[in-house]
Amino acid sequence: GGGASVVYADTVADYGWGHELANYGEYSGAPSTEETFMYAKTLLSLMMKSKHPDGKFLIIGGGIANFTDVAATFTGLIKALEFYAADIKEHKIGIWIRRAGPNYVEGLRKVKVASDKLGLNIKVYGPETHITAVVPMALGLIAPLPEPDLSEACGPPVRKMVPNPGSKPSTQKPLPPATKHTIVTATPETTSIVYGMQNRAVQGMLDFDFMCKRKKPSVEAMIFPFSGNHYVKFYWGTEEILMPVYTTNAEAVKKHPKVTVFINFASFRSVFETSIEAMKYPSMKTLAVIAEGVPERQTREIIKVAEANGIKLIGPATVGGIKPGCLRIGNTGGMLDNIVMSRLYRPGSVAYVSKSGGMSNELNNIVCRNSDGVFEGVAIGGDRYPGSRFLDHFLRYQDDAGAKMLLLLGEVGGMDEYDLIDAVKSGRITKPIVAWCVGTCASCFATEVQFGHAGAQARGDEETAAAKNKAMKDAGFHVPDSFDKLPEMVGQVYIQLVEEGVIVEQHEGETPQVPMDYTWAKKLGMVRKPANFISSIADDRGEELTYCGVTISDVFAKEMGIGGVLSLLWFRRQLPPTCTKFIEMILMVTADHGPAVSGAHNTIVTARAGKDLVSALCSGLLTIGPRFGGALDDAAKMFSQALDSGVSPKDFIENMKKTNQLIMGIGHRIKSLANPDQRVELIKDYAKKHFKTTPVLDFALEVEQLTTRKRANLILNVDGCIAVSFVDMIRSCGAFTREECDDLMSFGCLNGLFVLGRSIGFIGHYLDQLRLKQPLYRHPWDDITYIQELAGSGGS
């Protein structure tokens, strides 16, 4: 993440290793496995450019992710480690990993297994350590901590209560008189409207509410302008509830007049208009703008309108804010397991403000492990013009009796920290503040560096992180020597406040339980359930669509064509080129047979009635059956069974005659041996030339010699020729057993080929009628015989 990457570089620099810092980089936004692979591969390739006699360090660090699947991204990392394993050992590269967030246990476990397999001796850590704890271990400044047990996720810390509370005299200054604040503090009754179909974020807010024992959900409605008013199902604990979705802000606000918070998930392209409109309603007191990349001109205008209307603004480029027991905005705090781990379901004594959204999760973790927890936390966003400033929130914390100590995580760039310094010097803020400004590594770079956030760039000496940290320390803030020492500093100040009686510790109650979503529980391997559907022919879940295990790129690279794709999806195997070519021949031969046949006729009539393409196509397809196009399967079955039984062609004909059955695939309206159907000739010649054996075709041709003696047009027609040739193809190609061949015949795949091929012609007839602008069809009277009486029925 943006903020996390900076504190890692800072910590390296703060420990005096800035001259050895070879790379500063970051990835965020839930990258795919392939993206992570390419990123890691690039970095490793750079590390191999030259050797260092003492070896090198690769620190793979990350904060506690909100929704990035850590196991998925680490799969890409593992691919890169496997690619460079030998080089890593040759160059003596030590690898240290710290990461947390969704599915982090599985991710770290996979890395550890790969490390043991490749002999890389990688050290891995999770949220049981703070974010930069691996840096001094990697640099050899402290002994490595024991690696965590990766059998389960890290739970909330078990802290011992501070001994001898209230045993020391208070050193805290008297509180100044409170003042009125633009920013309204959330309560357990505060409710919101969410703009955008952010179902995951809304469900996360509701789960937080339920865990905090709120009486009702904090989200009353959603707004989505691209569909009509409707309802969406969410969980409230184990019960399902319906959330109304409106198309306009006006309707949502009108029907939910008590809502005071508007959480805007609109993209940077539309967030300006929606935010300006939301601030027109007097009931709105807080606006959270989540989007990144909002143009600065628009941001300044939003801030101006918010100030004029007395509205609290959080963002842009924010993850939101959280007040345990009251309200969670958006995805703040991450997944439920992180909410539990950081004990965000009940209020503590530490209130913080951060610019970085990702680092707010780390602050939650740091605060929980070194104090009684978070009272409130806000990520104001890393843009150059944030909607609210540090001072706005710290003045509110100063006047709130629940906030006993304050925590600031600022960054290089901007002057907001100096406003806070002035407030402390003037006595307006008296509560102890632990503070750190990230970006101290900037001095390691020869030029000005734009760190992760838009506002993270110094435009003068006073805006550097080092200058801000010194100024805050001189003003009485508790400023550590490095971000790595921030957790220790938080713990020291907290203990002091307990010993002075400012903070009265409470015994930790029972950790609340909220049911885990089935989808996520299944992903973690915690539950299993029989699937409602089973598919063995295609998979769209990975990086690339596959047909029966063959990637779509390979389908094109190998030039499989339609026949090859059909063989994969219909027969679950890649058939030889002679077979796939024959399949394509079938589709071409059966594509159309003129406008007079029943299927084409129906399609044309439906098209001329003004119906859509799908309706017209279905109208034509529904005529396919025993009398039109549906004889292929029966023909294949009749001829193959007759051949397999050992009956002669003559006896076969006699048996069919005795049982009063038509021989499917025999007979044509106008064609004969003297006037052959060229489609039959093409199919027959191809089969004879390319198939190993053609016994079924030969048997059918012998039958034809006998039937044509009775009548010249009782020839093997195109349906019959395709059917018997197809049986010979699948029996002789070596790809199927005899049992599999029989199954394919019984499944109806031959009729399927006719349906697929003839659909080409039906669609052509539909488009042709539209192109010709043909009117509604009405059958002419003179082509209909109207009968009043049936012969022999007599008159009335």
N, C-alpha and C positions, 0 to 999 in steps of 0.2 A: 504494500500500500504506500501511498504518497508520504504520509507522516511517519510510518514505521521505517521506511527506507532511510529517512533523514536521521532518525535517532540512532540507527545502527552506525551510519557514517560518523555521526557526532561522537559516539562512544569510542570508536576507534581513534578519532582525533584527540578526544579529551584524555585518553590514556597515553598520549604521546606517540602514537603510531600513524599520525596523519601523513607523514612522508612516505609511508608504505601502502597507503590506500590506492589500490590500482583501479578500482571501478566503483562508481556509484550508479545504481540503476534500480528500477522498480517495475513490477507488473501488478496490475489490479483489475478489478472488474470481472472476476470469474473467468479467467482465460481457459481455453480448451486444453486438452492433453497435448495436442499437436503444437499449439502456440507455446506452451511451457517447455516442450521438448526443444523447439528451435531456439528459444531464449537461453535455456541452460546450455545447449550445445554451443551456442555462440560464445558465451562466457568461458566455457571450458576450453574452447579452441584458442581463445586469447591467452589463457593461462599457460598454454603449452608453447607459446612463442619463444620463451626463454626459460632457462632453469635458474633457480636460486639455491645457493649451497645449503641454506637452512630449510629449504622447502617453502611452501606457500600455504595460506589459509583460504578456504572458501566458506564464508558464513552465509548460510541460507536462512534468513530470518523473516519472520512474519508476525503480524499482530493476530488478535483473535478475530477471525473473519466473521462477517455478518451472515453471508449466504454462499460464499465460495465453497465448493466441495473440495476439501483439502486432499482427499484421496485421489480425486480425478486429476488435479494439477500435479500431484506428486508422481502419478503414473508417467507423465511426460518427463519429469526430472529423472526417474529411474531409467527410462530409455536412454537419456543422455549419459548417465553414469555407466551404463552397460557399454555404450559406444566408446567411451574414453577410459574404461577401467584400467587397462594396462598403462596408459599414459599417466593417469592419476597416481598410480603407484611409482612409476618411474620418476615423476617430478616431485614426489614426496608431498603431496597436497593433503592437508588435513581438512576434513569437512565437518562442520558443526551446524546443526539444524535446530531451530526453535520455531514451532508453528502451533497454532490452535484454531479452533473454529469447527464448523460442521464436518463430521466424519474424520476429525484429525487423528483419532486413535488408529483407524485403519490406514491412514496415510503414513503415519510414522512407523507403524508395524511393517508396512510394505517396504519402506526405505531400509529399515533395520534388517529385514530378511535379505534384501538385495545386497546390503553392505556385507553381511556375513558370507553370502554366496560369492561375492566378488573379492572379498578380502580387503575392503576399504577402511574398516574400523571407523565408521561414521558415528558420531555422537548425536543423539536425538533427544529433544526435550519438548515438553508441552506447556500448558498454562500453569503448571505447578511452580514454574519459574517465571520471573517477569521477563519482559520482551528482550532486553539486552543482556540478560545474565550469561548468555553463551560467549559474549565478546571477551571479557577478561579470562574466561576459561580457555578460549581459543588462543589468546595471546600469551598464555602461560603465566598470567599474573596471579591466578588463584587455582587451587586444585579443582579438578573437574568434580561436579556434583554427581551423585549416583543417578543413573538414567531411570526414568519412570517405568513402573509396571504398566505395560500396554495391554493388559487383559481387559481393562475397562477405562472409561473416561474419568478424568479428574473431577472429584466432587467438591463441594464447598469446603473451605479451610476450617479446621477446628482450632480456634484460637483460645489460649488461656486468658482469663480476665486479668487485667492489670492489678498487681498486688498493692495494698495500702492506698486505695482511692481516697482522695480528699485529704491526704496527709500533709500536703505542702500549701503554703499561702499562695493565693492567686496573684499572678503577675499581669493579668489582663487589664487593659484600660477600660474605663467606664464607657458604656455604649452611648453614642450621640443620639439626639432625637431623630426618630424615623421621619422619612419624607414620603411623599406620594410618588408612585412608580408607574411609568408607562407600561411596563411589563407586568402582566397579571399572573400570579402564581397559581398553578393548577391545584385542584382539590379532588377528593374522591368522587365528586359529582360532576366534574368537568367532562364535557362531551365534544365530539368533533364530527366534521364531515370530511371525507376523503375524496379528492378529485383524481379520477383515473381508476381503471380496473386493476387495482393492486391487491389481489386477493390474498397473496401470501403475507403482505405487510399487515393487512387488516386482521387476518387470522392470528398473526403474532401479537397484535395489540389486544385482541380479545382474550388470548391465552394469558397474557400478562395481567389483564384485568381480573380474570378468574383466579389466578394465582394470588393476587393481592386482596382477594375477597371483596372486590367491588360489588355493589348491589346490582349494577346494570352495566352493560357494555359501554366503553368510552367512544365507540363509533356508532352514530345514529343513522348515517346514510352515506351513500357513495354517489358520485356524479360521473356519467360517461355519455358524452354527447352523440356518440355514433351508433346508438341503438335506442329503441323505445324504452319507456319506463318498464322495469321488471324487478324481480327479486333474485337475490343470490343467497345460497345456503352457506352458513358458517357454523362452527361449533362453539357452544358456550359450555365449557367443560366437556361432558359427554353428550349433552343434548344438542340437537340441531335447531338453529334459529334462522329466520329470514331477514335479510338486510335489503331495504329498498334502494333501488338505483334509479336516479333521475337523469334527464338529459340536459337540464339547465341548472345553473346556480340559483336562479330566482325561485324555482319551484322547490328545490331542496331546502333553502333557507326559510321559505314561507311555511313549509310543513314541519320544520324542526326549529322553531324560534328560540329555543333555549341553548342551542349550540353556540359555543364561543370560539372554537378552534377550527381553522380551515387548513387542512394538510394537502398541499398542492403537489401532485406527482406528475403534472404535465411536463412535456419535454421542453427544452430550452427554446424551441420554436414558438410554442404557444403559451408559455408560462406567464408572459407579460400580460396578455389580455385577460387571462383567467384570474390572475392575482389582482389586477386593478379592479375588475368587476367584483371580486369577493370582498374587497375592502370598502365597497359602497354600502354594505349592510351594517347598520349600527350594532347588531348583536355580535358581530365578529370582533374579538379582542386579540386574537393571536393568529398569525399567518406563518406557516412553515413552507418554504420553497425548497424542494429537494433537488431540483435539476442543477446539473453542472453546465458550464459553458454559456450562461446567460450573458448577453452583451452588456458591457459595463454601463452604457447609456441607459439601457432599460432598467438595470439594477438601481441606478441612482434615482430614476423616476419612481420606482416602486418604493424605495426608502422615503422619498419625499411625500408620497401619498400616505404611507403608513404613519409618518410623524404627524401629518396634518389631521389624520383621523384617530390618533391616539391608539394605534394598533401595534402590538408587539410583533416583531418580524424576526424569524430565525431562518438563516440561509441568505442567499442561495448557496448551492453546493454543500448541503448539509445532510447528515444522516438523521438529524432530528435532536431530540432530547428525551430525558427520562426522569420521572420523579417517582421513586418507589412508593407503592401504595396508592398512587394517584393516576398517573398518566404516562403512557409511552407513545412517542411520536414516531410513526413509521417503523423502520427496522432497527432503531437504536437498541443496543444491548445484545444484538445477534439472536441466535437460536435459543430455544427454551432452556437447553442444558447450560448455556452460558448465563442466562438470567438466574438460574438456580445456583450455579457455581459462584457467581458474584453477589449472591443474596440481594438481588435487586427487587425482590418481592416485598421487602419491608424497609423502612427508612433507617439510615444511619445518621452520622453526625457531620460528614464531609460533603461540602458542595463544591463542584468544580465547573470550570469552563475550558473548553478546548477548541482550537480551530479545526483540527483533524477529526473526522468522523470515525475513522478506523482506530485512531489512538484513544478515542473515548472508551472503547471496549477494554483497552489495556489499562486505562485509569480506573475503570470499574474493578478490574482484577487486582490492581495494585492497592487500591483503597480497601477492598474487602480483606486482603491478606495482611494489612498493616493497621487496621482500625476496625471500628464497628460497622463500617459500610458507608454507602452513598446516601446522602440526603437528597441531592438533586444534581443532575449533570446535563450540560448543554454543549452541543457542538455547533458553533456559530458559522462554520464554513470557512474555507480557505481562500475565497475570492478577495480581490483587492478592496472591494467595497462590501463588507458584510452588512446584513440588515440590522444587526444589533452588535454592540461592542462589549468588550470585557466589562467595562465599567457599569453598563446597564444592568448586567446580571449580578455583579459583585455588590452593588448598592442594595439590590433586593435581598441578597444573601445576608448582608450585614444587618438588615432590619428584620430578618426572620429568625425567631428564637430557636428554631430547630437546627439551623446551620451553625455549628460550633467552630469549625475550622474550614478554611477555604483553600482551594487548589487551582492553580493556573498552569495551563500548558500553552504557551504562546509560541511564536515562531519568527524567524528572520523576516524582515519587511514590515512596513507600517509603523505607526507611532502609538497604537492603542495602549500598549503597556505603560507608557509614560503618563497617560491620563489616570491610570490606576495608581501609579506612584504618587502623583499629586494628591489623590484622595486619601492615601495613607498618611502622607506628610501633613495634610491639613487636619487630620483627626476624624475625617468623615468615615473612614473605614478603620476599625480597631481590631477586628478579629484576626488571628494569626493566618498568614497566607504562606503556603508552600508553593514555590513557583519555579518554573524552568522554561527557557525559551530555546526551541530547537533550531538547528542551523549553525551550530558552532563550528562545523566542519568546513564552512565556507572559506575560511582562511587557508585551507589546503589547496584551493583551486586558484589558478593563475588569473582567471577572469570571473566576472560575476556569473553565478549559477542560478538558473530558474529551478528551484526545487518544486516537487510535486504540485503544489497549489499555485493558483494564479497570483496570489499576493505574496508568495514566499520568495521575495528577492529584495535585497537591501538596495536602497537608492540614496544612501548616505551613511556616514559612520554611525550615526545614532540608531539606524535601523538594523544594524548587525546584531546577531544573537548575543555575541560576547558583550557588547555595550549594554544591551538591555539587561542581561543577567547581572552585570556589575551594578547598574543603576538600581535594580530591584534589591540587591543585597545591601547596598549602601542605605536604602530607605527602610530597612528592617524586615524585609521579606526573608523567609527561610529558603535560601537558594543553595542547592547542593553543588558540588564541584563537577558533576556530570549527571546526565539523565540516569545513568546506571545506579547512581546513589539516591535517586528520587524516592524509591520505596522506603529506604532506610530513613530518610528525612521525614516522610509522612508518619512513619511509626514513632519516631522520636517526639514529634510535636503532639501526636495523639496521646502518647503516654503521659507527657507533661500536663496536658489538659485534664486527663483522668486524675492524676495525682493532685492537681489543684482543685478538683471538684467541679470543674466547668462541664465536663462530660460525665454523666452517670451511666455506667454500663448496665445493660440488661442481659439476663440469661437468654441464650439462643433458644427459640422455640422450635417446634417441629417443622421440618422442611415440607412445604406444600407439594402436592403431586398434581400434575396436569397430564391427562392422557396424551401420548405421542401420536402424531398422525401416522396412519397405517403405511402410507407411501414411504415416509422417512424411516419408520421402524423396519420395513422390509429391506430398505437400502442398507441399513446397518446390520442386517442379518439377525434381527431379533424375533421376527415372526415369519411364518410361512402359511400359504393358503393356495389351494388348487386354483389354477387360472381358469377363467371363463372361456378363453379362446386359446387355441394352440396353433402356431404357425411354424412351418418348417421350410418355407420357400423364400421369404424376404425378411430383412431386418433393417429398420431405419434408425436404430438407437445409437449407433456409434458415430464415428467421425464421417463415415461415408455409407451411403445406401448399398446393401448387398443383395444380390439375387442368388439364393441357395449358396451363400458363402463367397460368391464372386463379386468383387466391388464393381460399382458402375463404371469406374475409370478403366478397369480391366476389360469390361464388356466392350468398350470402344477401342481400347488399345489392341485387343485381339480380333477386332472386326467381326464379332459374333453375328451381328445382324439380327433381324426379327426371328429367324429360325432358331438361332442360338439362345436368345432371350426366352423364347417359348419353351425350348427344351429344358432350360433351367427352372422356369416357373411351373411348367406342367408336369415334367417328368423327373425333376430334382436331380438332373445330371446333365453334363455337357455331351451331347451326341456328336458323332463324327460329322465333318462338313458335308458328306454326301447325304446324310439324313436331314440336316438343317436346311440344305438346299431344296430337298424334296418337300419339306414342310412349307417353305416359301412358295414352291410351285403350286401346292394345294391351295394356298391362300390366293394366289394370282388367278388360278383356274376357276375358283369358286366365287371370285369377287362379284361377278354380275352375270345375268343371263337375260338381259333386256327388260323393258318395262312391262311386258305382258304377264310375267309370272306373278303368282299371288302375293308374294312378299313385297316385290317392287310396286305392284299395283296398290296395295294397302298403304305403303309409304307415301306414294304420290297423292293418293286421295287425302291422307291425313295432312300432308304438307299444304295442299290446296285449301284445306279447312282452316288454315291459319295457326295450326299447332306448332309447338317448338320442335327442334331437331330430335331431342330425346324421345318425345312422344311419338313422332313419326317413325323413328327407328324401331321403337318397341312395337308399334303397330305392325310393321313388316316382320319383325322377328317372331311374333306370336303366331304367324302362319306356318312356321317351320314345324314339320311333324312327319308322320309316316307317308303322307302323300306329296309333300314338298320338302325336299332337302334333308329330311330326317331319316333317310334310309341307309345312311353310311354305317352306323353301328350295327343294324340288323343284317346288312349285307356282309359285313366282316364276320359276324357271328355265324351266319348260315354257311358261308363257304368254308371257313376255317374248321368248323365242327364237322362238316361233311368230309373234308379232307382227312382230318384227324381220326374219324371213325373208320376210314378205309373203304367207304362206299364208292362205287363208280359214278362218274358223271351221269350216266344214263339212269342208274337206280336212284340217284339223288333227285333227278327230275320227276321220276315216277312217284317217289315217296311224297314230294311236295304236292303233286297232283292229287294223290289219294287223300291227303290231309287237307285238301282245299286251301293251300297256302300259296301266296304269290312269292316268287323268287326275287327278293330284294336286290336291286342293282342290275336287273335284267329288263330291257325294254326302253324304247325311245319313240317319241311321237313321229319323227320324220327320218331319223338317221338309220342306216343299215350297213351291212358289210360292204356293199357297193358304194355307199355314200357315207363313209365313216366320220365320226365326230373327232375333229382334230384335237380336242382336249384329251380324249381317250388315247389317241395315238401318242401325244406328248408324254403322258403319264406312263403308258406302257413301255415306250422306248427307254425312258429314263430308268425305270425299275430294272429292265432287262440288262441295261448297260452297267449300272452302279451297285445293285444289290448282289450279295454273294449267291443267294438262291431265291427263286420265286415260285415255290410250289403252289401257293394259294392262288396266285395270278394264273399259273398254268392250268390249274383245275378249273378256274372260272372261264378261261378261254375255251376249254374243252366243252364246258356246259353251253357256251355261246354257239359252238359249232352245231350242237344238237337242237337248241331252241330256234335258231335261224332257219332250220329246215321246215319248221312249222309256219313261221312268219318272218319275213326278212328284217323287220324292225325289232325283233327280240334279241337285240345285241347287248353286250356288256356296256352299260352306260357309264357316264363319267362318275356318278356316285359309286357304282360297283367297282370300277377300276381303281378309284382312289382308295376304297375300303380294302380290297384284297392286296393292293400294293403296299399299303400302310402296314398291314399285318406282316407281310414278308419283310418289310424294313425293320420293324422292331424285333422280329424273331431272329433275323440274321445279323444284326449289327453288333451283337455281343454285349449290349448294355443292359439287357433285361433277362431275367429268368422266364421260363415258360409261364409260371404262375403270375409273375408281374405283367406279362403280356396279356393274359386272360383278364386280369384285374383292370387294365387300361381299357380293354374293350367294354367291360361291364360298367365302367365309370362314365362312358359316354364321350370320351375325348374326341372321337372322330366327328360326331355331330358338333362338338365344340369347334372343331376346325372349320366346318361349314358355316357355323354362326359367325365366327370371327371373320372369315373371308367375305361372306355375303354382306356383312355390316358395311364393308367398304363401298359396295355398290348401292346399298340402301341410302347411305349418307350422300353419295353422289346424286342419286335421284332427288333427294330432298333439296340439295343445293341447286340442282338444275331447275326445279320448279320455281324456286324463289328467284333465280336469275332470269327466268322467262316471264316472271310476274303472272303466273297462271291463276285464274280465278277459282272460286269454289266449284268443285266438281259435282255435277248432277248427271246421273246415268240417263241416257236418252230412252224415251218411252218405246220407240220402235225396236229397241233391243231387248225388250221385256215381253214375255208372253203372259198375258193376264188370263187366268183360268177361273171361270165362275163355277163350273161343275167338274167333278172328277168322273172319269169314264166308268160307266156301270153303276153310278150312284143314283141315277134316275132324277127326274125333275120334281119340283115341289108344286 
